[in-house]
Amino acid sequence: MNDITPRDIGSDGLSRRGFITGTGSLLGAAALAGPPAVAQPRAAAAPASAPAAIGSGAHVPVLVIGTGYGGSVAALRLAQAGVEVHMVEMGMAWDTPGSDGKIFANTTRPDKRSYWLRTRTKQPLSNFLGFPLDKDVPRYTGILDAEDFSGITVYQGRGVGGGSLVNGGMAVTPRRENFAAVLPSVDAGEMYGTYYPRANSGLGVGTVDPDWFESAECYQYARVGRRHAERSGFPFVFVPDVYDWDYMEREAAGTVPRSALDGEILYGNNHGKKSLQQTYLARARDTGRVTISPLHRVTSVTPASAGGYTVVIDQLDTGGATTATKTVTADKVFFAAGSVGTSKLLVGLRATGALPRLNSEIGKGWGDNGNVMCGRANHLWDPTGRLQSSIPTAGIDNWAAGGAFAEVAPLPTGIETYASFYLSITRNPHRAQFSWNTSAGKAELDWQTSWKQASIDMAKTIFDKINAKEGTIYRTDLFGTYKIWGDHLTYHPLGGAVLGKATDNYGRLHGHPGLYVIDGALIPGNTSVNPFVTITALAERNIERIVAADL
């Protein structure tokens, strides 16, 4: 079906364009001002005895580059096997409160903590009809990186805990019938029998109480999304999350400080969310064998003459400047800097001759998990609620018929918007490649904006039908002027060092024994759902084999 134009008139006689204009302006004003501040207790400060950063000349048995899902799994399981592990993280520790008493900034009130080395925010949802929402901020090593490549912006978490700090926490295990298309060289039986359950347990995954969901004011938006989906014949499915649901119920009751119900999500949650800091990394540190150096960026890995690898690391200040350059050695190195970070580093190491035996598959198979966003303007009799939990807990499943799974996402602005908002994951077939630009001295990605059309077409199999059934239209004021689709971004970068191609079937890099990839770079571009449970489960599988066979 063709998109309805702004001139269309609804059955209630109200100009839909006029309605969008009105609600968009109100929404923009609310988002610009932000909701009233909610009193919060001071967060716990960092321990006074925090271990010192890694020193130049140090030798470590294992160095893990990155502290996201794969790296955290590796560190924990190696430490439990008796191995001393040092982790280096480009971002901050995020364990010390700011002047407002909170560690993380609020989504509607971004400040220097919000963005990685930007002087202006770059919000995924950037506009409300005449109200551009981005603002100037001081340059700082903030929590969210909006990294621009040709044709796409990739959002990534920066800090100890990686993407777990900034995602919505939707902990979705792919349907088993879809798994062969996700990781064709991996045995589904062992993943669903052993490693997915292990990952879900380690991450602290739980599901909203369905009875509480039915009455909770903060999930009115999701119930409206369910009603619209089911009236159009689509399955509406609850999905697990890593938020503490007991805490959220207490937020709603007003007995604890609000986090999800204060709109916190994009720049971290001060309460309630079980990020890796509270799960895998906490357990890894408790072993006494894992230390972490924040604000450290690896620039080189080369074979050492005496065996193992020589690693060059820049220490950063909070303005992004290098304050020291360190050289350390490690017997084994695990690349866990995320799909983009790992891919860029490996592509550069291969092209410059630092790791010349890496094969030609390095940098290939990168995808965006089919991410595309959109909003719908509902009728006045379908309010979505002024109080919205920032933690999504359900989706619309049209994967088998249309190649799309859509999160029913929040718009936590503090006012009624009469809008439904969605992040879709689609079966987009396109894959990009990282390559090394010698003259620029950096890795580049060859993603093409036009490739997003496949995702748009798949998402439309859901939303065109819902709009036709409900007599509603797409919002055109969320991503620019008269722009329906948020097709410029991804939250879910995957691939670049694909399992069984750039590595063996357990993440060992070809050509250089003792080097491993253990993050989302192993997964070729798509998981059919939110990817972090699959990244975690695959890391559990791989590190079990590596511990048994390589140590």
Secondary structure, 3 states (H helix, E strand, C coil): CCCCCCCCECCCCCEHHHHHHHHHHHHHHHHHHCCCCCCCCCCCCCCCCCCCCCCCCCEEEEEEECCCHHHHHHHHHHHHCCCCEEEECCCCCCCCCCCCCCCCCCCCCCCCCCEECCCECCCCCCEECCEECCCECCCCECCEEEEEECCEEEEEECCCCHHHHCCCCECCCCCHHHHHHHCCCCCHHHHHHHHHHHHHHHHCCECCCHHHHHHCHHHHHHHHHHHHHHHCCCCEEECCECECHHHHHHHHHCCCCCCHHHCCCCCCCCCCECCCCCCHHHHHHHCCCEEEECCEEEEEEEECCCCCEEEEEEEECCCCCEEEEEEEEEEEEEECCHHHHHHHHHHHHHHCCCCCCCCCCCCCCEECCCCEEEEEECCCCCCCCCCCCCCCCEEEEEHHHHCEEEEEECCCCCCCCCEEEEEEEECCCCCECEEEECCCCEEEECCCHHHHHHHHHHHHHHHHHHHHHHCCEECCECCCCCECCECCEECCCECCCCCCCCECCCCEECCCCCEEECCHHHCCCCCCCCCHHHHHHHHHHHHHHHHHHHC
